[in-house]
C-alpha cells in the first residue's frame, strides 16, 4: 500500500505503476520473447526441411505462430501485420492459423 510518499512492500507505486504490475509486464514481455524465438525456430526448420516432412513442419510453425499471436494479444497488440512481415511468415502457415 502506498501512502503520501511512503510505500510498503511489493505493492509500492513506481511512477503510477504498482510493483506487481511491473512484474506482470515483465513476465508478459518475457513470454512474448520466448514465443517469438519459437516462431523463428519453427520457420527456420520449415525452410531447411525436406518435402517428406513438409506437413509436420507446417503444422509446427502454425502452432508456434498461433501461440505467438495469442501472446501478442495478451500484451495488447491486436494487429499482426508487422509481425507477419518481420518474421516472413509464409501464407501456407497463416492459412493453418486462420489468417491467410
C-alpha positions as a Markdown table, in Angstrom:
| # | Residue | x | y | z |
|---|---|---|---|---|
| 1 | Unk | 0.0 | 0.0 | 0.0 |
| 2 | Unk | 1.4 | 3.5 | -0.9 |
| 3 | Unk | 0.7 | 6.4 | 1.3 |
| 4 | Unk | 1.8 | 10.0 | 0.9 |
| 5 | Unk | 5.3 | 9.4 | -0.3 |
| 6 | Unk | 5.7 | 6.2 | 1.7 |
| 7 | Unk | 5.4 | 2.7 | 0.3 |
| 8 | Unk | 5.1 | -0.7 | 1.9 |
| 9 | Unk | 6.2 | -3.9 | 0.2 |
| 10 | Unk | 5.6 | -5.2 | -3.3 |
| 11 | Unk | 2.6 | -3.0 | -4.0 |
| 12 | Unk | 4.6 | 0.2 | -3.9 |
| 13 | Unk | 3.9 | 2.7 | -6.6 |
| 14 | Unk | 6.6 | 3.5 | -9.1 |
| 15 | Unk | 5.6 | 6.3 | -11.4 |
| 16 | Unk | 1.9 | 5.3 | -11.1 |
| 17 | Unk | 2.5 | 1.6 | -11.8 |
| 18 | Unk | 2.3 | -0.8 | -8.9 |
| 19 | Unk | 5.3 | -3.1 | -8.4 |
| 20 | Unk | 3.2 | -6.2 | -9.1 |
| 21 | Unk | 2.1 | -4.6 | -12.4 |
| 22 | Unk | 5.7 | -4.2 | -13.4 |
| 23 | Unk | 6.3 | -7.9 | -12.6 |
| 24 | Unk | 3.3 | -8.8 | -14.8 |
| 25 | Unk | 4.5 | -6.7 | -17.6 |
| 26 | Unk | 8.0 | -8.2 | -17.4 |
| 27 | Unk | 6.5 | -11.7 | -17.5 |
| 28 | Unk | 4.4 | -10.8 | -20.5 |
| 29 | Unk | 7.4 | -9.4 | -22.3 |
| 30 | Unk | 9.4 | -12.5 | -21.5 |
| 31 | Unk | 6.7 | -14.8 | -22.7 |
| 32 | Unk | 6.4 | -12.8 | -25.9 |
| 33 | Unk | 10.1 | -13.1 | -26.5 |
| 34 | Unk | 10.0 | -16.9 | -26.0 |
| 35 | Unk | 7.1 | -17.2 | -28.3 |
| 36 | Unk | 8.9 | -15.2 | -30.9 |
| 37 | Unk | 12.0 | -17.3 | -30.7 |
| 38 | Unk | 9.8 | -20.4 | -31.1 |
| 39 | Unk | 8.3 | -18.9 | -34.3 |
| 40 | Unk | 11.9 | -18.2 | -35.6 |
| 41 | Unk | 13.0 | -21.7 | -34.9 |
| 42 | Unk | 10.0 | -23.4 | -36.5 |
| 43 | Unk | 10.2 | -21.2 | -39.6 |
| 44 | Unk | 13.9 | -21.9 | -39.9 |
| 45 | Unk | 13.1 | -25.7 | -39.6 |
| 46 | Unk | 10.4 | -25.3 | -42.3 |
| 47 | Unk | 12.8 | -23.5 | -44.6 |
| 48 | Unk | 15.5 | -26.1 | -44.1 |
| 49 | Unk | 13.2 | -29.2 | -44.1 |
| 50 | Unk | 12.6 | -31.6 | -47.0 |
| 51 | Unk | 9.4 | -32.4 | -48.8 |
| 52 | Unk | 8.8 | -35.6 | -46.9 |
| 53 | Unk | 8.5 | -33.6 | -43.6 |
| 54 | Unk | 6.7 | -30.6 | -45.0 |
| 55 | Unk | 3.2 | -31.1 | -43.5 |
| 56 | Unk | 4.6 | -31.7 | -40.0 |
| 57 | Unk | 6.8 | -28.6 | -40.2 |
| 58 | Unk | 3.9 | -26.5 | -41.4 |
| 59 | Unk | 1.8 | -27.7 | -38.5 |
| 60 | Unk | 4.6 | -27.0 | -36.0 |
| 61 | Unk | 5.1 | -23.5 | -37.5 |
| 62 | Unk | 1.4 | -22.8 | -37.5 |
| 63 | Unk | 1.1 | -23.8 | -33.8 |
| 64 | Unk | 4.1 | -21.6 | -32.9 |
| 65 | Unk | 2.6 | -18.6 | -34.8 |
| 66 | Unk | -0.8 | -19.1 | -33.3 |
| 67 | Unk | 0.7 | -19.1 | -29.8 |
| 68 | Unk | 2.8 | -16.0 | -30.7 |
| 69 | Unk | -0.3 | -14.2 | -31.9 |
| 70 | Unk | -2.2 | -15.1 | -28.7 |
| 71 | Unk | 0.7 | -13.8 | -26.6 |
| 72 | Unk | 0.8 | -10.6 | -28.6 |
| 73 | Unk | -2.9 | -10.1 | -27.9 |
| 74 | Unk | -2.3 | -10.7 | -24.2 |
| 75 | Unk | 0.2 | -7.8 | -24.4 |
| 76 | Unk | -2.4 | -5.6 | -26.1 |
| 77 | Unk | -1.0 | -5.9 | -29.6 |
| 78 | Unk | -4.1 | -6.7 | -31.8 |
| 79 | Unk | -2.7 | -6.2 | -35.3 |
| 80 | Unk | -0.2 | -8.8 | -36.5 |
| 81 | Unk | 0.7 | -7.4 | -40.0 |
| 82 | Unk | 4.0 | -6.1 | -38.9 |
| 83 | Unk | 5.0 | -9.3 | -37.1 |
| 84 | Unk | 4.0 | -11.3 | -40.2 |
| 85 | Unk | 6.3 | -9.1 | -42.3 |
| 86 | Unk | 9.2 | -9.1 | -39.8 |
| 87 | Unk | 9.2 | -12.9 | -39.4 |
| 88 | Unk | 8.3 | -13.5 | -43.0 |
| 89 | Unk | 5.5 | -15.9 | -42.1 |
| 90 | Unk | 4.5 | -17.8 | -45.2 |
| 91 | Unk | 1.0 | -17.8 | -46.4 |
| 92 | Unk | 0.7 | -21.5 | -46.1 |
| 93 | Unk | 1.4 | -21.2 | -42.4 |
| 94 | Unk | -1.1 | -18.3 | -42.0 |
| 95 | Unk | -3.8 | -20.3 | -43.7 |
| 96 | Unk | -3.4 | -23.0 | -41.0 |
| 97 | Unk | -3.6 | -20.3 | -38.3 |
| 98 | Unk | -6.7 | -18.9 | -39.9 |
| 99 | Unk | -5.3 | -15.6 | -41.0 |
| 100 | Unk | -4.4 | -16.3 | -44.6 |
